[in-house]
Amino acid sequence: MYPIASSSIKDAVVFEDPYLIVLEKESGLLSQPGLGPAQHDSLIVRSQQCWPDARIVHRLDRDTSGLIVLALDVDTHRILSHQFSQRVVEKIYRARIAGQPKTAHGKIEAPICRQSTQPPHYCVDFQRGKEAVTHWMVIESQGQSSRVELQPVTGRSHQLRVHMEYLGHPILGDPLYGDAKSRNEMPRLGLHACGLALQHPHTKEWLQWHSREPF
């Protein structure tokens, strides 16, 4: 059990009702348990200490911070999962990337496939990859880095990280992608899930949440 973590998970609540909760996940915390005891601590394990029936609907990478929604019953989980699979849910991210893109915005259409298992690593592969689409827009450029807004259309593993590396502007602080210089520019991955919007599974109301990036 994680009593300290349990109380801190309450502090991470952005929205709560009888059907779902929206939390702000910290960087460095798994969304769900990995392999072995060392990777048991995770957002869902901590959440289930407060909400025993909480279920993961979607995931954020361990090093990504930001908004994540959990379902509190089977019906809600089914409906929300369907919204994600049908791309009804809107997800917005902010990232700090290396360099300054030559254009102010763009669209990346580059299929992604898994390159290795341990640690999981993905790459752009136009022969074997699965469809992956990301819209991006520069928010500001400062010195040798830029802050960008990213909107994934698809939801491939590591999609935003792989696509930014493919664009030639890796996300700062990324331990898996980019070069040594960009990895050392930030003490954490410069990626934050700052916007989430979906239809409430029962009231049908369109709900939106926002979270400011901590970098």
N, C-alpha and C positions, 0 to 999 in steps of 0.2 A: 504493500500500500504506500501511497505518497501523500500524507496529510498536508504538507506544505503546498505541494502542487495542487491538491484539491481546492484549497482556499484561493490560490492564484487563478485557477480556471474560472472561478466566479467573477474575478476582476476583469477577465477577458471577454465577458458577455457584452455583445453589442445589441442583441435583440433576443427576446425569449417570449414564447407563448406556449400553450399546451401541446403544440404540434411540432415545433422546430425551434432551434436556437442558432444564432449566428455568433461566432467567436472570432477574436483576433488572435491568430496563432503566432507565437514567437518564432524567430529564426533559430534553427538548431534543434527543433522538436519535430519528431516524426508525426505524421498524421495518424498512422496506425502502426502496430508493432511490426518489427522486422524479424529476422531470424535470430534466435537465441536470446538468452536472458538479458544480455547487454542492450538489446534493442527493444525491450518490452515497454519501457516508458514511452508514452505517446499521447497525443491529444485525445484520442478516443478512450484510452485507458483512464486518463485523468478525468475526462468528462463523465464516464460511467460511474465514478464515485459520487457524483452529484445527481446525475440523471441516468439511472441504471439501464434504461431502455434506449439510450442514445445510439444512433447508427451513423456510420460514415456514408455520405452521399457522393462526395468527390474528395480529391486529395490535393494537398499542396506539397511540393518537395520539402524535405527536411529543412533545407537552408532558406527557403522562401517564407517570408512572413506575410500576415494579412488575413483577409476575411475568408471564413470557411463556414458552411452551413451543415448542421447535423439534424437528422430526423429523430423524432421522439416516439414513433410508432411505426409498425409495418406498413400501413396504408400510406402514410406520409412519405416514407422512404421510397415506396414504389412510384408514387406520383412525381416526386422530385427527381428520382433517377431517370424517369421518362423525359422530363424537361431537359435534363442535361444531355441525354442521348439524342434528342430532337433539336438540340442547339437553340432552345428557347431562352435559356439562361444567358444573361449578359455578364461578361467578366472583363474587368479593366485592371491592368497592372501598371505600375510605374517602375522604371529601372534606371540605374546609373550605368552608362556604357562608356567604353574607351573611345576616345576620338570624337570627331564631329562629322556626321553623315553629310554627304554632298547635297542631298535634297532634304526638304523639311518633313516629308512624309512618304509613305510607300506601302506596298503590299508584297509580302513574301509568300510565294507558292513553291515550296520545296519539300518533297516527301522525306519522311524520317524513318529510319530503321534502327534496330538495336545492334550495336557493334560488339559489345562484350557484356558479360553477365555480372562479374564481380570486379570492381564496382560497376553498377549499371552505367553504360555509356552509349549514347546515341549519336547518329550522324545523318547528314543529308545524303540520300541515295536515290537517284532517279530511276534505277532499275528495280530495286527491292523494297523501297520505302513505301509507307502508307501516306495518303494525302495529308498535308499539313499546311494551313494557311494562317498568316498573322498580319494584321494591320498595325502600322507603327507611325508615330508622329513625334517630332522633336518638341519638347517643352521649353528647354533652354540649353545653351551650350556655354561652358565655362572652362577656360584653360584647355586641358587635354581630355576632358570628358564632357558628356552630355546627359541630360535627364530626358527620358523618353516615356511616352505613354504607349502601351502595347495592348492590343485587343485580339486574342486568339479566336479564330473561327472554329478550328478543330481543337481537340484536347489531347494531343500526343504527349507522352512522357518527355520531360525536359524540353518541350517544344520551343518555348521562348528563349531559353539558353542556347539551344542549338541554332535557332534562326538568327539570333544576334551574332553569334560566332560566324555563321555563314555570310552574313552581311558585311563582315569585316570589323565589327564593333562589339566585341564580347562584353558581357555584363561584368562589371568590376567585382572583385572578390569571389569569383566563381572558381571553386577548387577543381572542377572537371573540364571546363572549356576555356578557351582563350590561352594566352601566353603567361609566362611567369610575371611579367610586369603588371598586366591587368589583374592577376590574382592577388597581388600584394598591395593594390591601390586602396582596398577597403578591408576591414577586419571581418566582414561578413558578406554574404551574397547580396548585391545591390538590387534585389527584386522583391517587390511588395504587391500583394493583391489588394488594390485600393478601392475597387468598385465591384459590387455584386448586385444584380437585379434579377428577380424571378417572380412568377405568379404564385401567390399563396395557394397551397394545394387544396384548401377547403373554402376559404372566403373568396378566392379568385381575384383578390386585390393584387395589383402590381406593386411590389415592394422593392425599395432601393436602399442600399447601405454604402457608406463611404468611410474610408480610413486613410489618414495622412501617412505618407511614406516617412520612415524614420531616418532618412539619409538625404 
